Amino acid sequence: MRTTNILLCAMLSIMGTKASAQVFNEMIYTPEATTFKLFAPNDAKQVKLRLYNDGVKGKCTKTVKMTRSAENTWTATVNGDLKHRFYTFDMGRGECAGVFAKAVGANGRRGAIINMAETNPEGWADDQRPVLKSPADLIIYEMHHRDFSIARKEARYPGKFLALTEPWAINHLKELGVNAVHLLPSFDYASVDELQPDKAQYNWGYDPMNYNVPEGSYATDALRPEIRIREFKQMVQALHKAGIRVILDVVYNHTFDIQGSNFQRTFPDYFYRKTPLGNYSDGSGCGNETASDRPLMRQMMVESVEYWINEYHIDGFRFDLMGIHDIETMNAIRAAVDAIDPSIFIYGEGWSAGSCAYPQELLAMKAHVNRLNGIAAFSDEMRDALRGPFSDDTKGRFLAGIAGEEESIKFGIAGAISHPQIDYTKVNYSKAPWANEPTQMISYVSCHDDMCLTDRLRASIPQLSEEELIRLDLLAQTAVMTSQGVPFMLSGEELLRNKKGVHNSYNSPDSINLLNWEGKRTYPEVFNYYKGLIQLRKNHPAFRLGNADLVRKHLEFLPSPSCTVAFRLRDYAGRDDWRSIIVVLNSNKSAQTINIPEDRYTIVCKGGRIDERGLGQIEGKQLTVGGQEAMIIVKK
């Protein structure tokens, strides 16, 4: 406790009255001199700065003894122009690049001294964040750099940041209609050897090394520190020009290991939680969990997020295992982001992978989203109600024609808010609403760390035909895209992607993880339905009201048979052009009939087709919906 209090006092004295003032500025470069700063314990026996001419090999060319300049703060200034040289900090526990390195050599062991202004691509100062009026307007497309481009024949930079600057990539995303890409971890991570770019290596990247530097294996040259930075910025710039926001997946909850981490090598045991018995807590399931509740860790997270926004123009953040972080830290991050741009979206996994050494009531769990200011969480209620539990790939639910999940799907359709027509005692996992606003819920049916949708359907529904597979795939995504939450899809689902049945493909080869671009030609009806569904959502504000009171006012669930969910968006919801919209999701193999308000309607979605101009007319007070399909009718 005493160490924490000292650190807090030291941090506050550095920060002054501005919460956003930088604390972790470990290197300040000028052509005349470079100043290095390191947070390390007051009683450290040695704190040395070592300089190198190369980012990977070669002996130290100069060793400088750092001096204590403030509480737990050590500094050194080296005269002369050090640009293009490399450095490490050494406290006798192993050399490292420090906690907040902004540039590194290959594989991230040595920090790099560069002029960051020289990494900006042409026109970077004019780069503009695409306009976003509400998070409800987002349609998020989750992708891994390598998955997306490695098998694309015309890609000039397969598996690299620059692939997302190429016309084929931009055109595909624009044609599909998504307006935000969620990039799996793109910071410098430990499990891929950047010195062997031609070697078959794969990892999702959830093994952090340097939190504030782009990953070198996604750059065209990992040996030159400025290249990965410039190419990452070029990628962001190209996506912004296409009207697509960029969301970064951040993994502050753990490090690749403990003893080899930058945290442990500079400030031993400060950045990690321990159990009452003195063991390292493992809420991440990766051997450690970081202590976001401690002042320096909290400030590191705040500054890191600010840095990615200011230096790289990032538009949003997805927090891996957000349930490990404390509520106060997440709200501090939200406040810091709001001071820059309130439209920047923040969401995360509202759970941990194990027990944390911190009171659960103070953690940013899904159940506590109503205590998080403008931060969203994934709805596993809706996900698992649709396709079955995460824990057992062979068990199906609604899509398999199994009754009992209807209330959980209604929960997702409403956006995890309080709604008078939902029986919360029948909702899986959560027996009460946890979102204050529908934009605090991420609506999805598949993501990277699970079977993709087609594999899950095959695993959970025996003897599934391809025609049935496609019908259920489209039905699932209709639920996601017509939900009042923020819709989220895994890249390649629009191509009827499969991963050959692999559930956890974090280090599987390209043959498992790649996107099969032939799917666009083989299954045009799938791509066209996804495209039409996304456009339908974008064209009609009734599907994205963004406000809990408006949802309760305009969203009405209609009585329907088991294995169906029916709802109406009434009275020009959200000032929509359509007076009334009725959506029916039917997972039964047979057609089902439901009662609807008597009127004359235009069919806009039926039989795996979407056409807002109309697919026919119906009149009366009953609607018959085909087996394993969605139907949408409107009163114009």
Disulfide bonds with the S-S distance in Angstrom:
none
